[in-house]
């Protein structure tokens, strides 16, 4: 039985000048939403849609803690 996975991810723009860090339980869907500009807010405003890094976690609280690290 597969447990649910959670992901911390970093995306950037075409020029690698702006970074966005997020948490999701479906990395493929979330990447698609960013690429299609379906998400209003920071990533749409700054045209951020290129996935450059991700980590996976078994627990959401660990993913959120990782996202908050410097």
VENQUI-V561376 format. One record per helix or strand of 3 or more residues. SS is the DSSP state (~ for helix, > for strand). FROM is the first residue (numbers start at 1). TO is the last residue. If there is no record, write none. Layout:
# VENQUI-V561376
ss=SS from=FROM to=TO
ss=SS from=FROM to=TO
This chain:
# VENQUI-V561376
ss=> from=6 to=12
ss=> from=19 to=24
ss=~ from=27 to=35
ss=~ from=42 to=45
ss=> from=50 to=57
ss=~ from=60 to=68
